[in-house]
Amino acid sequence: MSEGIILKGVGGFYEVLESGGDAIYTCKVRGIHRKEGGITPLAGDRVTFEIIDETKKEGRIDRILERRNYFIRPPVANIDQLAIVVSVASPSPDFMLVDKLLITCISKNIKPLIVINKADLDTNNGIEKIKKAYKNTGFPVLVLSKFFPDWYEDLHKHLIGNATAFAGQSGVGKSTILNAVLKSWVMETGEVSERIQRGKHTTRHVQLFRLNEGGYIMDTPGFSSFSVLEVGYQDLQNYYPEFNRKTEECRFKGCSHTGEPDCAVRELYNEGEIDQGRYYRYIELYKELKKIYDNRYRR
């Protein structure tokens, strides 16, 4: 039995890259797996499979190995890193979306990478404002522009060895970044060179591309099903790394950091250690989640 990773799945057929090699097999799922109520395979899944025809490169998936994480939309599994793309302008940054994606990353044990794109449009110190907002989270922040190709080298260093997907609001330039990565650092295996000859970004299925120095790029149709509703309002503070070093110093145990007296997190905010916008978005999310909780259990 061989092991591999699913690169793409369409119409019940899955492209599986054999571990430790370059061979890609077209596989179907073993019938008994379906009868036993097995989970649906996703791009990014690690699987065991049986080679049925070596010449035709055909196989049959036997088992899906344990997932580290997964999403329903887009249907993808085992993301190591999520590159959260935000543009300096055109469109203006949606910081609430960035915050929600960061919460999603922490909840699913995914490394966040904040990518500031369209740096060439910065006319009002926008780059520094975004950097300042997330400085004390400890998450890496990169700056890109399609007019400065050399800046992509910093991104490349973060991609090596990781399975990376991209997320962000429409129009921030995810497609431009993906195309630059695919054309520069993707393994020239099989039909990959043909696949990346594309114009507009019209991805309908998740597809993984192997990087020539290790790791994968996950080309997805976009993240639309992430939600912070799975996070309880009492636990929301745990998803803000810049809060964590002070939460134990609050006067009241169980402090929500939304207005209680002698709140250590509020002190950090007053000292400028927590970005104003990020702090107020936290309060907005806290109130939203608490309202949902209260309505759910109101009798």
C-alpha positions as CSV (number, residue, x, y, z in Angstrom):
1,M,0.0,0.0,0.0
2,S,1.3,3.4,-1.0
3,E,0.9,6.8,0.8
4,G,0.3,10.1,-0.9
5,I,-1.5,13.5,-0.8
6,I,-4.6,14.4,-2.8
7,L,-3.8,17.3,-5.2
8,K,-7.3,17.6,-6.6
9,G,-10.6,15.9,-6.7
10,V,-13.2,16.3,-9.4
11,G,-16.3,14.1,-10.1
12,G,-15.2,11.2,-7.9
13,F,-11.7,11.0,-9.3
14,Y,-8.7,12.2,-7.2
15,E,-5.2,13.1,-8.3
16,V,-2.8,11.6,-5.7
17,L,0.9,12.5,-5.5
18,E,2.8,9.5,-4.2
19,S,4.9,10.4,-1.1
20,G,8.6,10.7,-1.8
21,G,8.2,10.7,-5.6
22,D,6.8,12.6,-8.6
23,A,4.2,10.0,-9.8
24,I,0.6,11.2,-9.8
25,Y,-2.1,8.6,-9.8
26,T,-5.8,9.1,-10.7
27,C,-7.7,7.3,-8.0
28,K,-11.3,6.4,-7.0
29,V,-12.3,5.7,-3.5
30,R,-12.5,2.0,-2.4
31,G,-16.2,0.9,-2.4
32,I,-16.1,-0.4,1.2
33,H,-15.0,3.1,2.4
34,R,-18.2,4.6,1.0
35,K,-20.4,1.8,2.4
36,E,-18.9,2.2,5.9
37,G,-19.9,5.9,5.8
38,G,-16.3,7.1,5.2
39,I,-15.6,10.8,5.1
40,T,-15.4,12.4,1.7
41,P,-11.7,12.9,0.5
42,L,-10.5,16.5,0.2
43,A,-7.6,18.1,-1.5
44,G,-4.8,18.1,1.0
45,D,-5.8,14.8,2.6
46,R,-3.0,12.3,3.3
47,V,-4.2,8.9,2.1
48,T,-3.1,5.3,1.6
49,F,-3.9,4.0,-1.8
50,E,-3.4,0.8,-3.9
51,I,-1.8,1.1,-7.3
52,I,-4.1,-0.7,-9.8
53,D,-2.3,0.0,-13.1
54,E,1.2,1.4,-13.0
55,T,1.2,2.1,-16.7
56,K,-2.0,4.1,-16.7
57,K,-1.1,5.6,-13.3
58,E,-4.5,4.5,-11.8
59,G,-5.1,3.6,-8.2
60,R,-7.7,3.2,-5.5
61,I,-7.8,5.2,-2.2
62,D,-8.0,2.8,0.7
63,R,-7.9,5.1,3.7
64,I,-7.9,8.8,4.7
65,L,-5.3,9.5,7.3
66,E,-6.1,11.7,10.4
67,R,-6.6,15.3,9.5
68,R,-5.1,18.2,11.4
69,N,-7.8,20.6,10.2
70,Y,-10.3,21.0,7.4
71,F,-12.8,23.4,5.8
72,I,-16.1,22.8,4.1
73,R,-15.9,25.8,1.8
74,P,-13.4,25.6,0.2
75,P,-13.2,21.8,0.6
76,V,-9.6,21.5,1.8
77,A,-7.7,19.7,4.5
78,N,-4.4,19.9,6.4
79,I,-3.6,23.6,5.9
80,D,-0.4,24.5,7.6
81,Q,-0.4,28.2,6.9
82,L,-3.0,30.8,5.9
83,A,-1.8,33.8,4.1
84,I,-4.3,36.6,4.9
85,V,-4.0,39.2,2.2
86,V,-5.1,42.8,2.8
87,S,-4.5,45.6,0.4
88,V,-3.3,49.1,1.3
89,A,-6.1,50.6,-0.9
90,S,-8.5,49.6,-3.6
91,P,-10.2,48.1,-1.7
92,S,-9.7,49.6,1.7
93,P,-8.7,47.1,4.4
94,D,-11.4,45.0,6.0
95,F,-9.8,44.7,9.4
96,M,-12.8,42.8,10.9
97,L,-12.3,40.1,8.2
98,V,-8.6,39.9,9.0
99,D,-9.4,39.5,12.7
100,K,-11.9,36.8,12.1
101,L,-9.5,34.9,9.9
102,L,-6.8,35.2,12.6
103,I,-9.3,33.7,15.1
104,T,-10.0,30.9,12.6
105,C,-6.3,30.2,12.2
106,I,-5.8,29.9,16.0
107,S,-8.8,27.8,16.5
108,K,-7.7,25.3,13.8
109,N,-4.0,25.3,14.7
110,I,-3.0,27.1,11.4
111,K,-0.1,29.5,11.2
112,P,-1.3,33.0,10.1
113,L,0.8,35.1,7.7
114,I,-0.4,38.6,7.1
115,V,0.4,39.9,3.6
116,I,0.0,43.6,2.9
117,N,-0.5,43.9,-0.9
118,K,-0.6,46.8,-3.4
119,A,2.1,48.6,-1.5
120,D,2.6,50.9,-4.5
121,L,-0.8,52.5,-3.7
122,D,0.2,53.6,-0.3
123,T,-0.2,57.4,-0.2
124,N,-1.3,57.8,3.4
125,N,1.1,55.7,5.5
126,G,-1.3,52.8,5.2
127,I,1.4,50.1,5.4
128,E,2.6,51.4,8.8
129,K,-0.9,51.6,10.1
130,I,-1.6,48.0,9.3
131,K,1.8,46.9,10.7
132,K,1.0,48.8,13.9
133,A,-2.4,47.2,14.3
134,Y,-0.9,43.6,14.3
135,K,2.6,44.3,15.6
136,N,1.9,42.8,19.1
137,T,0.1,39.7,17.8
138,G,3.5,38.2,17.0
139,F,2.3,37.1,13.6
140,P,4.6,37.7,10.6
141,V,3.6,40.7,8.4
142,L,4.9,40.9,4.8
143,V,4.6,43.7,2.2
144,L,4.1,43.0,-1.5
145,S,3.6,44.9,-4.8
146,K,3.4,43.4,-8.3
147,F,5.8,46.3,-9.3
148,F,8.5,45.1,-7.0
149,P,9.1,41.3,-7.8
150,D,12.1,41.1,-5.5
151,W,9.7,41.6,-2.5
152,Y,8.2,38.2,-3.3
153,E,11.4,36.5,-2.0
154,D,10.2,37.2,1.6
155,L,7.0,35.4,0.8
156,H,8.9,32.5,-0.7
157,K,10.8,31.9,2.5
158,H,7.6,31.6,4.4
159,L,6.0,29.2,1.9
160,I,8.9,26.7,1.9
161,G,7.9,23.5,3.8
162,N,4.3,24.6,4.4
163,A,0.9,23.8,2.8
164,T,-0.3,27.4,2.3
165,A,-3.7,28.7,1.3
166,F,-4.6,32.3,0.6
167,A,-7.6,34.3,2.0
168,G,-8.9,37.9,2.0
169,Q,-11.6,40.1,0.7
170,S,-12.3,40.3,-3.1
171,G,-10.0,42.5,-5.1
172,V,-7.0,42.5,-2.8
173,G,-4.8,40.8,-5.4
174,K,-4.8,37.1,-4.2
175,S,-4.8,36.0,-7.9
176,T,-1.9,38.1,-8.8
177,I,0.1,36.7,-5.9
178,L,-0.8,33.1,-6.7
179,N,0.1,33.4,-10.3
180,A,3.5,34.9,-9.4
181,V,4.1,32.0,-7.0
182,L,2.9,29.3,-9.4
183,K,5.1,30.6,-12.3
184,S,8.2,31.0,-10.2
185,W,8.4,28.3,-7.6
186,V,6.2,25.4,-8.5
187,M,7.7,22.0,-9.3
188,E,7.7,21.4,-13.1
189,T,6.0,18.0,-12.8
190,G,3.7,16.4,-15.3
191,E,1.2,18.9,-16.7
192,V,1.9,21.6,-14.1
193,S,3.4,23.9,-16.7
194,E,0.2,23.7,-18.7
195,R,-2.1,24.2,-15.7
196,I,-0.6,27.5,-14.7
197,Q,-1.1,29.1,-18.1
198,R,-4.2,30.9,-17.2
199,G,-5.6,34.4,-17.4
200,K,-8.3,35.3,-15.0
201,H,-8.4,33.5,-11.7
202,T,-11.5,31.2,-12.2
203,T,-10.7,28.4,-9.8
204,R,-13.7,26.1,-9.2
205,H,-11.9,23.3,-7.4
206,V,-9.2,23.2,-4.8
207,Q,-5.9,22.2,-6.3
208,L,-2.5,21.8,-4.7
209,F,0.8,22.6,-6.4
210,R,4.1,21.4,-5.1
211,L,6.8,24.0,-4.5
212,N,10.3,23.2,-5.8
213,E,11.9,23.7,-2.4
214,G,9.2,21.8,-0.5
215,G,5.6,22.6,0.6
216,Y,2.4,23.2,-1.4
217,I,0.4,26.1,-2.6
218,M,-3.4,25.6,-2.3
219,D,-5.2,27.2,-5.1
220,T,-8.8,27.6,-3.8
221,P,-12.0,29.3,-5.0
222,G,-11.9,31.4,-1.8
223,F,-12.9,31.1,1.9
224,S,-16.6,31.6,2.5
225,S,-17.5,29.3,5.3
226,F,-15.2,30.4,8.1
227,S,-17.0,31.6,11.2
228,V,-16.2,32.7,14.7
229,L,-19.6,31.4,15.9
230,E,-17.8,28.2,17.1
231,V,-15.9,30.4,19.6
232,G,-17.7,31.1,22.8
233,Y,-17.8,34.7,23.9
234,Q,-16.1,33.7,27.2
235,D,-13.1,32.3,25.2
236,L,-12.8,35.0,22.6
237,Q,-10.0,36.7,24.5
238,N,-7.8,33.6,24.1
239,Y,-7.6,34.2,20.4
240,Y,-5.9,37.6,20.9
241,P,-2.2,36.9,21.6
242,E,-1.6,40.6,22.6
243,F,-4.0,40.1,25.5
244,N,-2.6,37.0,26.9
245,R,0.4,38.4,28.8
246,K,-1.9,40.5,31.0
247,T,-5.2,38.7,31.5
248,E,-4.1,37.1,34.8
249,E,-3.5,40.6,36.3
250,C,-7.2,41.7,35.9
251,R,-8.9,42.5,39.2
252,F,-11.8,40.2,38.5
253,K,-11.5,36.5,37.5
254,G,-13.3,36.0,34.3
255,C,-12.8,39.6,33.2
256,S,-14.2,40.1,29.7
257,H,-12.0,43.2,29.1
258,T,-14.9,45.1,27.8
259,G,-15.4,47.6,30.6
260,E,-14.7,46.1,34.0
261,P,-12.7,48.2,36.5
262,D,-9.0,47.5,37.0
263,C,-8.7,45.6,33.7
264,A,-5.1,44.9,32.8
265,V,-5.9,44.5,29.1
266,R,-7.6,47.9,29.1
267,E,-4.4,49.2,30.7
268,L,-2.4,47.8,27.8
269,Y,-4.8,49.5,25.4
270,N,-4.5,52.8,27.3
271,E,-0.7,52.5,27.0
272,G,-0.9,52.0,23.3
273,E,0.2,48.4,23.4
274,I,-3.1,47.2,21.8
275,D,-4.3,48.8,18.6
276,Q,-7.4,50.9,19.1
277,G,-9.3,49.6,16.2
278,R,-8.4,46.0,17.0
279,Y,-9.5,46.4,20.6
280,Y,-12.9,47.9,19.7
281,R,-13.5,45.2,17.1
282,Y,-12.8,42.7,19.9
283,I,-15.6,44.4,21.9
284,E,-17.9,44.3,19.0
285,L,-17.3,40.6,18.4
286,Y,-17.6,39.8,22.1
287,K,-21.0,41.5,22.2
288,E,-22.2,39.8,19.1
289,L,-21.2,36.3,20.3
290,K,-22.7,37.0,23.8
291,K,-26.0,38.1,22.2
292,I,-26.1,34.9,20.1
293,Y,-25.4,32.9,23.2
294,D,-28.1,34.7,25.3
295,N,-30.7,34.3,22.5
296,R,-29.8,30.6,22.1
297,Y,-30.4,29.7,25.7
298,R,-33.2,32.2,26.4
299,R,-36.4,30.3,27.3
